[in-house]
Amino acid sequence: MKILLTINGKKTDADVAPNTVLVDYIRTHLRLTGTHVGCDTSQCGACTVLLDGKPVKACAMLMGQADGKAVTTIEGLAESGDLHPIQEAFRTHHGLQCGFCTPGMILAAKGIIDSHGVPDKDTIREELEGNLCRCTGYQNIVNAVAAAAKNVKGA
């Protein structure tokens, strides 16, 4: 099947099998390996990308569902070589350790900030529920999202 989509601001077309999963296309065909595969069952959130600005689990999305849409991966978040404010907040507030979950966490955080503006920490925790980290106690991730929200929204 022929698919048209925009990945990180660049229009692309693909001829894919109907059962091609978005995360496989991103990693294998586009070689954008920042989107990780952790569980293949949409439980961990390591594969989170933005689809038309909303966080989705790319391991549970068929390419046909992304047809005509805009996909943003972690590689497309930063502009002109500078870290995005959310990425900078994760670095500054030590919101990562091994880094495996970090791309998905950052894109989920972008969705949280876009939806809630400057959310309280309970809202951040609730919204991050579908993104798992095996290294941290989540507190630094929550702190990073809270700090990023203030920087992004100018509060």
C-alpha positions, 0 to 999 in steps of 0.5 A: 500500500502507498502511504504519504506522511510527514516525518519531522517536517519532511514529506515522505511516501512509502510502499509498505505491507498492510501490516507494517507497524509505524515504529518498524518503518521509523527505525528500519526504513528511515533509520531514526533509531531514537524511537525505541522498541521496548515491549511491542505491546504498547505498555512501556512507552519507549516508542512514543512519537507525536502524531499530528502533535499528540503522543501515540505508541508507534509499536501499536500503530499500523502505517495505514493509520498514519497515512496523511499525518505528521509524525515527530520523533525525538530527532525532530524535536530539537531545532537548529542543533539546539536542544528543545526546552523539554530536552534541556529540562531533562538534562538539567533536572537529571530526568534520565539515567540509561536513556532508553525511555527518555525519547518516549518520556520527552515526547509524552511530556510535550503532549502533556505540556501542549494539553495542560500548559503548566500542569501540577505534579499530580497531573504530570504523574497521571499523564506519564502513567503509560511510560515506564522507566526502570532506572529512576524513581520518576521524581526527576522526570516529573521535576523535568516536565514541570520545569519544562512546562514553565519554560515552554509556556513562559510561566 
